Amino acid sequence: MRVVWLVMKRELAAYFRSYMGYVILAVILLVDGILFNVYALGGGAKFSAEVLRNFFFFSSGTTMIAGIFLTMRLLAEERQMGTLVLYTTSPVKDSHLVLGKFLSAFLFLCLLTLLTLYMPLLIFVNGKVSVGHIAGGYVGLLFLGAASLSVGLFGSALARSQIVAAIVGAGILVSLLLFWMLANVTDPPLSGVFGYLALHNKHFLPFMKGSVSTRDMVYYLSVTYFFLLLSTRVIEARRWR
């Protein structure tokens, strides 16, 4: 686990050493702020719980986008610069490398998510919501973010450049999101299967309402584990070329 810690520490520091980390923070917070003002608070009188649900809805979108941009450089940049060879020819386990890079992106995403906390707190100025609703929504954002990061990391493992990594990761993520459309046009039992595989529609709605569902957490953890495992296998395949 010492290797995981070292990789995580190195990659987390890289977000703050380069402009990329600050740009992602600024852009996501700006977009969240605009959407919160226009769609959550705007549009006439609303119940406080409805404002909070709207906030978590659009925040889930920016969280997934942030997941792609935070991970697109993690492995693709190593291949582009030729430094990935140093890892693959060293005694560092591929799983430790992938896990360390994933954890660095997840911690940065946690910071980004924490910085949005002032928005739900603004609801208390003229309204009232339960702390449990806020906590449940943020738990959902972190689980959804972890799944998005794992998808983006897999795209980064496949690609040779950061742009291609972002495109591949975004393509996979959109495909997972669109499973709900297949669920609506197919008959059982396929509709149930596609509905369960959809990344957002069915699994994130309970979190938007402040409900923490064990089944939905297991789903997001399964997606995260699956794509981290795929990323590890891709690196292992390159090690033996």
Secondary structure, 3 states (H helix, E strand, C coil): CHHHHHHHHHHHHHHHHCHHHHHHHHHHHHHHHHHHHHHHCCCCCCCHHHHHHHHHHHHHHHHHHHHHHHHCCCCHHHHHHCCHHHHHCCCCCHHHHHHHHHHHHHHHHHHHHHCCCHHHHHHHHHCCCCHHHHHHHHHHHHHHHHHHHHHHHHHHHHCCCHHHHHHHHHHHHHHHHCHHHHHHHCCCCHHHHHHHHCCCHHHHHHHHCCCCCHHHHHHHHHHHHHHHHHHHHHHHHHHCC
